Amino acid sequence: MRLLKEIKERRLIQLAAAYLVTGFIALEAVTQLIDFEMVPAVAYPVTLVLYLFGIPSTFVFAWFHGAPGRQYAPRFEIMVQSALAVVAIATTVYVYRTQSVRLDLAGQSGLPQTSVAILYFEDLTPAGDLAPVADGITDALIDQLSQVRSLDVVSRNGVLPFRDRTLRPDSIARALSVGTLIDGSVDQRGNQLFITTRLVDGFSGADIQRTTVEIPAGDFLAARDSVAEGVSRLLRQRLGEEVRLRELQAGTSSPEAWALAQRATRLLDDAEDGFDRGGTIAASREALRQIDSLLAQAEVADDGWIRPVTTRAHVAYRSAWFAASGGDMDASRAFIEEGLSHAGRALAMNPRDAWALEQRGTLKMFEAVAMSPSPDELPRLMTGARADLEAAVREDPSLATAYASLSFLFTGAGDNVQSVLSARRALEEDAYLRGADRIYDRLVYAQYELEQFRDAATWCDEGRRRFPENYRFAECELWLMAAPPGEPDVDDAWRLLARLDSLAPESLRAFKRGVGQIMVAGVLRKAALPDSANAVFGRVDHGESVDPQRQLRVYEAAIRATTGDREGAVEALRRWVAATPGGTLGPTGETHWWWRDLRTLPEFQQFVSRD
């Protein structure tokens, strides 16, 4: 009780509270001075250190001088205050020098300051109500900064995996190979939105500059535009040059429509990620239904805005894909028709809208691939899909997803040269493109088909580096090891087979195991071990449940043919035809390099279609 009485008499609580409030106001003032470029950014950590050391100093002062009446400074107080002052000054010098060294090292780190990643802004509201707004601000910044020629900006797909980040900023910067990060947060206090933007050094993870804007709650479009202005100013400070951001397209003047569309976009990302992490088709289809409902509401809020309409076309395409994957082909066809209707409505609003053209082309291509159209209908769909996709990239040459679809289309048409060119352009425009693993895979096999094995190996190695746990790149190593050039390494082939077997998804594992065994047998033949190769060929499971399309016999024939076993290749083809009545190699029998050494054999001609 005596201690409490002493504290009360010496006004410890009142003096400490007064110091804490005054210090907080001083920190806010320093932040404002930094925002207006009146003092350097290092002023904030220096002020913070002095503020923190002032807290124990205030308690000491209050204890000895808080009581009414004349006070004297005892020797003990002088010693404590002196010690605190010495430590505070030493810490301040250390912090100042550390910040300077970090910035110097950042310039020597090899990460250019003009390489920029805009991290997803954090929603600080307790219920997470502003998450779509935070995402929308981030997406708008990425879109605007990507148009600045002097900057190399990581795409939305690149930063999306770090949206719910647990890594430190410097770790994210290293993963993305950038020298500058833009980070921020969105909060609401009463009827006001507070959006803080931070410019972060990619090497050290230290804040360089920060700015805060205050906007009336609900005025999301003003918030977006104000943040863009602040980022332009921050980058000018970082780079020492004017950075003019491209003005956003008019889009919508309705904050309600914009917020609904952003909610739909966030849910669409979550649905895609959820399926990639093992979610069910049923859950994905239900999520897409909810997303379409939000987009329909956005249309009602602004019936002149094209974005909700084009996004509905994309949602319909994804719904068609999920329905087909689940075997519901009638529902898939209905979604295709719905998506084509949305794309048509969007193109009626703007015939040159790149994303609407891409959605229509993608839907036509999917219909051609998945719906088994008639022989007369197939060429029309493929021609229409190609025309729409090529028109899309003419309108927007940065549309990486359209290039990816064109690559798939050219692969199906057997045009490997155009497939390679389109796939490479997709990666040039967006190295973090969703499905980039499949793009790398396509590049490998397109080069393989062209007998450009060195280029194929380069893409296989790059794919393995980017996606070390993806089965595709253990498989392509095996295909290339069994190809004509190069020295066989039997031990490495067995290691790759084990890796392929462990990485392949359960639904594909048995089939991919068979492919891998055939490649290992090819390596054994190249190593002059034909008996061992025949033993491995004999272990392959050709059952219908494993290989319903009967591809494994063709692969076996190809590997036997390219490793000098012409009789074994013909026998494998005979077994394939026996299991696939009426099956032929088609025109590729005359053109593919696999069959080059078999074309002089009369018995090979029965497997070739001349239609």
KOLLUM-30026 format. One line per 8 residues: number of its first residue (from 1); their letters; for each residue x, y, z of C-alpha. Coordinates in steps of 0.25 Angstrom, whole numbers. Example, Ala and Ser with C-alpha at 12.3 -4.5 7.8 and 13.67 -1.06 7.14 Angstrom:
<atoms>
1> as> 49 -18 31 ~ 55 -4 29 .
</atoms>
This chain:
<atoms>
1> mrllkeik> 0 0 0 ~ 12 9 3 ~ 17 7 -11 ~ 4 11 -17 ~ 3 23 -9 ~ 17 27 -13 ~ 14 25 -28 ~ 1 34 -26 .
9> errliqla> 9 45 -18 ~ 20 45 -28 ~ 10 46 -40 ~ 17 34 -47 ~ 5 30 -55 ~ 1 44 -60 ~ 15 48 -64 ~ 18 35 -71 .
17> aaylvtgf> 4 36 -79 ~ 7 50 -83 ~ 21 46 -88 ~ 15 34 -96 ~ 5 43 -102 ~ 14 54 -106 ~ 24 44 -111 ~ 14 37 -120 .
25> ialeavtq> 10 51 -126 ~ 25 53 -128 ~ 26 40 -136 ~ 14 44 -144 ~ 20 57 -147 ~ 33 51 -152 ~ 25 41 -161 ~ 18 53 -167 .
33> lidfemvp> 31 60 -169 ~ 37 48 -176 ~ 25 47 -185 ~ 27 61 -190 ~ 41 59 -192 ~ 46 69 -182 ~ 54 59 -174 ~ 61 46 -178 .
41> avaypvtl> 54 33 -175 ~ 65 29 -165 ~ 59 40 -156 ~ 48 31 -152 ~ 56 19 -146 ~ 65 29 -139 ~ 53 36 -133 ~ 47 23 -129 .
49> vlylfgip> 60 19 -121 ~ 60 32 -114 ~ 46 31 -110 ~ 47 17 -105 ~ 59 21 -96 ~ 51 33 -91 ~ 41 24 -85 ~ 50 19 -73 .
57> stfvfawf> 56 32 -72 ~ 43 38 -70 ~ 40 28 -59 ~ 53 32 -52 ~ 50 46 -53 ~ 36 45 -48 ~ 41 37 -36 ~ 50 47 -32 .
65> hgapgrqy> 43 60 -36 ~ 28 57 -37 ~ 25 60 -23 ~ 21 75 -20 ~ 31 84 -14 ~ 46 87 -17 ~ 54 75 -22 ~ 69 72 -23 .
73> aprfeimv> 75 62 -32 ~ 82 51 -24 ~ 95 45 -29 ~ 88 32 -32 ~ 78 39 -41 ~ 89 46 -48 ~ 97 32 -50 ~ 84 25 -56 .
81> qsalavva> 80 36 -65 ~ 95 37 -70 ~ 95 23 -73 ~ 82 23 -80 ~ 87 35 -88 ~ 100 28 -92 ~ 93 15 -96 ~ 82 23 -104 .
89> iattvyvy> 93 31 -112 ~ 101 18 -115 ~ 88 11 -119 ~ 84 23 -128 ~ 98 23 -135 ~ 97 8 -137 ~ 83 9 -143 ~ 87 21 -152 .
97> rtqsvrld> 100 14 -157 ~ 92 0 -159 ~ 82 7 -168 ~ 93 14 -176 ~ 100 1 -178 ~ 88 -7 -182 ~ 85 3 -193 ~ 99 3 -197 .
105> lagqsglp> 99 -13 -198 ~ 86 -12 -205 ~ 92 -4 -216 ~ 103 -15 -217 ~ 94 -27 -216 ~ 92 -29 -231 ~ 77 -27 -229 ~ 73 -15 -238 .
113> qtsvaily> 65 -4 -231 ~ 56 -3 -244 ~ 52 -18 -242 ~ 39 -16 -234 ~ 29 -25 -227 ~ 16 -20 -221 ~ 12 -28 -210 ~ -3 -30 -207 .
121> fedltpag> -7 -19 -197 ~ -12 -25 -183 ~ -26 -23 -178 ~ -24 -18 -163 ~ -39 -18 -160 ~ -43 -29 -150 ~ -53 -36 -159 ~ -45 -35 -171 .
129> dlapvadg> -56 -27 -178 ~ -46 -19 -187 ~ -39 -30 -193 ~ -45 -29 -206 ~ -42 -14 -206 ~ -27 -17 -202 ~ -26 -27 -214 ~ -32 -17 -223 .
137> itdalidq> -22 -6 -220 ~ -11 -16 -221 ~ -16 -21 -235 ~ -18 -6 -240 ~ -3 -3 -236 ~ 2 -15 -243 ~ -6 -11 -255 ~ -1 3 -255 .
145> lsqvrsld> 14 1 -252 ~ 15 -10 -262 ~ 13 0 -273 ~ 25 8 -268 ~ 36 5 -277 ~ 48 8 -268 ~ 42 -2 -257 ~ 42 -18 -258 .
153> vvsrngvl> 30 -21 -250 ~ 26 -35 -245 ~ 13 -39 -250 ~ 0 -42 -241 ~ 3 -57 -243 ~ 17 -55 -237 ~ 12 -48 -224 ~ -1 -56 -222 .
161> pfrdrtlr> 6 -67 -215 ~ 11 -57 -204 ~ -3 -51 -202 ~ -4 -58 -189 ~ 10 -57 -186 ~ 18 -62 -175 ~ 32 -59 -180 ~ 40 -47 -177 .
169> pdsiaral> 40 -36 -188 ~ 55 -38 -191 ~ 52 -53 -193 ~ 41 -50 -203 ~ 50 -40 -210 ~ 60 -51 -212 ~ 50 -61 -217 ~ 45 -51 -227 .
177> svgtlidg> 59 -46 -230 ~ 55 -31 -228 ~ 62 -19 -222 ~ 49 -12 -218 ~ 37 -16 -211 ~ 24 -8 -209 ~ 16 -12 -198 ~ 4 -6 -190 .
185> svdqrgnq> -9 -7 -182 ~ -23 -3 -182 ~ -31 0 -169 ~ -44 7 -165 ~ -46 16 -153 ~ -60 21 -152 ~ -64 27 -165 ~ -50 28 -171 .
193> lfittrlv> -41 19 -178 ~ -26 19 -175 ~ -17 14 -186 ~ -2 13 -183 ~ 8 10 -194 ~ 22 6 -191 ~ 34 6 -200 ~ 43 -6 -195 .
201> dgfsgadi> 58 -9 -199 ~ 58 -23 -205 ~ 72 -26 -199 ~ 70 -23 -185 ~ 55 -23 -183 ~ 56 -9 -177 ~ 45 2 -179 ~ 51 13 -188 .
209> qrttveip> 39 22 -189 ~ 25 22 -185 ~ 12 30 -188 ~ -2 30 -182 ~ -15 35 -188 ~ -28 37 -182 ~ -41 35 -190 ~ -56 35 -186 .
217> agdflaar> -60 20 -185 ~ -67 15 -197 ~ -60 24 -207 ~ -51 12 -211 ~ -48 18 -225 ~ -42 31 -219 ~ -34 22 -209 ~ -28 14 -221 .
225> dsvaegvs> -24 27 -229 ~ -18 34 -216 ~ -10 21 -214 ~ -5 22 -228 ~ 0 36 -226 ~ 7 33 -213 ~ 14 21 -220 ~ 19 30 -231 .
233> rllrqrlg> 25 40 -221 ~ 31 28 -213 ~ 38 23 -226 ~ 43 36 -230 ~ 50 37 -216 ~ 55 23 -218 ~ 60 24 -233 ~ 63 39 -234 .
241> eevrlrel> 54 41 -246 ~ 40 44 -249 ~ 31 32 -250 ~ 18 35 -257 ~ 8 24 -255 ~ -2 21 -267 ~ -16 26 -263 ~ -25 15 -261 .
249> qagtsspe> -36 12 -271 ~ -49 19 -267 ~ -55 5 -264 ~ -66 9 -254 ~ -70 21 -246 ~ -78 12 -237 ~ -70 8 -224 ~ -81 -2 -221 .
257> awalaqra> -79 -9 -235 ~ -63 -8 -233 ~ -64 -14 -219 ~ -73 -26 -224 ~ -64 -29 -235 ~ -52 -29 -226 ~ -59 -39 -216 ~ -62 -48 -228 .
265> trllddae> -47 -47 -233 ~ -42 -51 -219 ~ -52 -62 -218 ~ -47 -67 -232 ~ -33 -67 -227 ~ -36 -75 -215 ~ -45 -85 -223 ~ -33 -87 -233 .
273> dgfdrggt> -23 -89 -221 ~ -32 -98 -213 ~ -33 -107 -225 ~ -18 -107 -227 ~ -17 -111 -213 ~ -26 -123 -214 ~ -40 -117 -213 ~ -51 -125 -219 .
281> iaasreal> -58 -122 -233 ~ -71 -120 -226 ~ -66 -109 -216 ~ -59 -102 -228 ~ -72 -102 -236 ~ -80 -97 -224 ~ -70 -86 -222 ~ -71 -82 -237 .
289> rqidslla> -86 -81 -235 ~ -85 -71 -224 ~ -74 -63 -232 ~ -84 -62 -244 ~ -95 -57 -234 ~ -85 -46 -229 ~ -82 -42 -244 ~ -96 -41 -247 .
297> qaevaddg> -99 -32 -236 ~ -87 -23 -241 ~ -93 -23 -255 ~ -106 -18 -248 ~ -98 -7 -241 ~ -92 -2 -254 ~ -98 -8 -266 ~ -88 -1 -275 .
305> wirpvttr> -75 -7 -269 ~ -69 -18 -278 ~ -61 -24 -267 ~ -71 -32 -260 ~ -77 -38 -273 ~ -63 -43 -278 ~ -60 -49 -264 ~ -73 -56 -265 .
313> ahvayrsa> -69 -62 -278 ~ -56 -67 -271 ~ -64 -72 -259 ~ -73 -80 -269 ~ -60 -86 -276 ~ -55 -91 -263 ~ -69 -96 -259 ~ -69 -104 -272 .
321> wfaasggd> -55 -109 -269 ~ -59 -114 -255 ~ -72 -120 -261 ~ -64 -128 -272 ~ -54 -132 -262 ~ -65 -138 -253 ~ -71 -145 -265 ~ -83 -136 -266 .
329> mdasrafi> -82 -133 -281 ~ -96 -127 -282 ~ -94 -117 -272 ~ -80 -114 -278 ~ -87 -111 -291 ~ -97 -102 -285 ~ -86 -94 -278 ~ -79 -93 -291 .
337> eeglshag> -91 -87 -297 ~ -93 -78 -285 ~ -79 -73 -286 ~ -80 -70 -301 ~ -92 -62 -298 ~ -85 -54 -288 ~ -73 -52 -297 ~ -82 -48 -309 .
345> ralamnpr> -89 -37 -299 ~ -75 -32 -295 ~ -71 -31 -310 ~ -84 -24 -313 ~ -79 -13 -303 ~ -65 -12 -308 ~ -61 -21 -321 ~ -47 -19 -318 .
353> dawaleqr> -46 -23 -303 ~ -34 -32 -302 ~ -39 -40 -291 ~ -53 -42 -297 ~ -46 -47 -310 ~ -38 -57 -301 ~ -49 -63 -294 ~ -57 -65 -307 .
361> gtlkmfea> -45 -72 -313 ~ -42 -80 -301 ~ -57 -85 -300 ~ -57 -89 -315 ~ -44 -96 -313 ~ -49 -104 -301 ~ -62 -107 -308 ~ -53 -113 -320 .
369> vamspspd> -44 -121 -310 ~ -54 -126 -300 ~ -68 -127 -307 ~ -64 -137 -319 ~ -70 -128 -329 ~ -74 -133 -343 ~ -63 -134 -354 ~ -69 -122 -361 .
377> elprlmtg> -70 -114 -348 ~ -56 -116 -342 ~ -49 -108 -353 ~ -58 -96 -351 ~ -56 -96 -336 ~ -41 -97 -337 ~ -40 -86 -347 ~ -50 -77 -339 .
385> aradleaa> -42 -80 -327 ~ -29 -76 -333 ~ -34 -64 -340 ~ -40 -59 -326 ~ -27 -62 -319 ~ -18 -55 -329 ~ -27 -43 -329 ~ -26 -42 -314 .
393> vredpsla> -11 -42 -314 ~ -11 -31 -325 ~ -20 -23 -316 ~ -11 -26 -304 ~ 2 -31 -307 ~ 5 -34 -292 ~ -7 -44 -291 ~ 1 -56 -286 .
401> tayaslsf> -10 -65 -284 ~ -15 -63 -299 ~ -1 -67 -303 ~ -1 -79 -295 ~ -15 -83 -301 ~ -9 -81 -315 ~ 3 -90 -311 ~ -7 -101 -307 .
409> lftgagdn> -15 -99 -320 ~ -3 -100 -329 ~ 2 -112 -322 ~ -11 -119 -325 ~ -10 -115 -339 ~ 4 -121 -340 ~ 11 -107 -342 ~ 22 -109 -332 .
417> vqsvlsar> 30 -96 -337 ~ 18 -87 -335 ~ 15 -94 -322 ~ 29 -91 -317 ~ 29 -77 -321 ~ 15 -75 -314 ~ 20 -82 -301 ~ 32 -74 -301 .
425> raleeday> 25 -61 -302 ~ 15 -65 -291 ~ 27 -67 -282 ~ 34 -54 -286 ~ 21 -46 -283 ~ 18 -53 -270 ~ 29 -62 -264 ~ 20 -66 -253 .
433> lrgadriy> 8 -69 -261 ~ -2 -79 -255 ~ 1 -92 -261 ~ 15 -88 -265 ~ 19 -103 -262 ~ 11 -107 -274 ~ 17 -96 -282 ~ 31 -101 -279 .
441> drlvyaqy> 26 -116 -282 ~ 20 -112 -295 ~ 34 -105 -299 ~ 41 -117 -296 ~ 33 -127 -304 ~ 31 -117 -316 ~ 47 -116 -317 ~ 47 -131 -315 .
449> eleqfrda> 38 -133 -327 ~ 47 -124 -335 ~ 59 -132 -331 ~ 65 -120 -324 ~ 69 -128 -312 ~ 79 -117 -306 ~ 68 -107 -306 ~ 58 -117 -300 .
457> atwcdegr> 68 -120 -289 ~ 70 -106 -286 ~ 55 -104 -284 ~ 54 -117 -276 ~ 65 -112 -267 ~ 59 -98 -265 ~ 45 -105 -262 ~ 52 -114 -251 .
465> rrfpenyr> 58 -102 -245 ~ 45 -94 -245 ~ 37 -106 -240 ~ 46 -116 -233 ~ 34 -124 -228 ~ 27 -125 -241 ~ 27 -139 -248 ~ 27 -134 -262 .
473> faecelwl> 42 -130 -261 ~ 46 -144 -256 ~ 38 -150 -267 ~ 45 -140 -278 ~ 59 -144 -273 ~ 56 -158 -275 ~ 50 -156 -289 ~ 63 -148 -293 .
481> maappgep> 72 -158 -287 ~ 66 -169 -296 ~ 67 -160 -308 ~ 78 -162 -318 ~ 88 -152 -314 ~ 96 -153 -301 ~ 103 -164 -292 ~ 93 -173 -285 .
489> dvddawrl> 94 -173 -270 ~ 86 -185 -265 ~ 87 -182 -250 ~ 82 -168 -252 ~ 71 -174 -261 ~ 66 -183 -249 ~ 67 -171 -240 ~ 58 -162 -249 .
497> larldsla> 48 -174 -250 ~ 47 -174 -235 ~ 46 -159 -234 ~ 35 -159 -245 ~ 27 -170 -238 ~ 28 -162 -225 ~ 24 -149 -230 ~ 13 -153 -240 .
505> peslrafk> -1 -151 -235 ~ -9 -163 -231 ~ -18 -163 -243 ~ -7 -163 -253 ~ 4 -171 -245 ~ 2 -185 -251 ~ 2 -179 -266 ~ 14 -170 -263 .
513> rgvgqimv> 21 -182 -257 ~ 19 -189 -270 ~ 25 -178 -278 ~ 37 -177 -268 ~ 40 -192 -270 ~ 39 -191 -285 ~ 50 -179 -284 ~ 59 -187 -275 .
521> agvlrkaa> 58 -199 -284 ~ 62 -189 -295 ~ 74 -185 -287 ~ 78 -199 -285 ~ 78 -202 -300 ~ 87 -190 -302 ~ 96 -195 -291 ~ 97 -208 -300 .
529> lpdsanav> 89 -216 -289 ~ 77 -222 -298 ~ 74 -233 -289 ~ 72 -224 -277 ~ 64 -215 -286 ~ 54 -226 -291 ~ 52 -230 -276 ~ 48 -216 -273 .
537> fgrvdhge> 39 -215 -285 ~ 32 -227 -280 ~ 29 -221 -267 ~ 20 -210 -273 ~ 6 -211 -269 ~ -2 -209 -282 ~ -16 -212 -276 ~ -28 -203 -280 .
545> svdpqrql> -29 -197 -266 ~ -15 -192 -267 ~ -14 -188 -282 ~ -28 -187 -287 ~ -23 -179 -300 ~ -13 -190 -303 ~ -1 -180 -303 ~ 9 -189 -296 .
553> rvyeaair> 11 -199 -308 ~ 13 -187 -317 ~ 24 -181 -308 ~ 31 -195 -307 ~ 31 -196 -322 ~ 37 -182 -323 ~ 48 -185 -313 ~ 51 -198 -319 .
561> attgdreg> 52 -192 -333 ~ 61 -180 -329 ~ 70 -190 -322 ~ 72 -199 -333 ~ 62 -210 -330 ~ 54 -210 -343 ~ 48 -224 -341 ~ 44 -221 -327 .
569> avealrrw> 37 -208 -331 ~ 29 -214 -342 ~ 24 -225 -332 ~ 20 -214 -322 ~ 12 -207 -333 ~ 5 -221 -336 ~ 1 -222 -322 ~ -4 -208 -322 .
577> vaatpggt> -12 -210 -334 ~ -18 -223 -328 ~ -22 -216 -316 ~ -27 -204 -324 ~ -35 -209 -336 ~ -33 -200 -348 ~ -22 -192 -341 ~ -12 -185 -350 .
585> lgptgeth> 0 -175 -347 ~ -7 -165 -357 ~ 1 -156 -365 ~ 12 -155 -354 ~ 16 -169 -358 ~ 22 -162 -370 ~ 27 -150 -364 ~ 32 -152 -349 .
593> wwwrdlrt> 46 -155 -347 ~ 43 -167 -338 ~ 39 -175 -350 ~ 51 -171 -359 ~ 58 -185 -359 ~ 45 -193 -361 ~ 40 -186 -373 ~ 47 -195 -383 .
601> lpefqqfv> 41 -207 -376 ~ 29 -212 -384 ~ 22 -217 -372 ~ 23 -203 -366 ~ 13 -198 -376 ~ 1 -205 -371 ~ 2 -195 -359 ~ 2 -182 -367 .
609> srd> -10 -175 -371 ~ -9 -167 -384 ~ -22 -159 -382 .
</atoms>
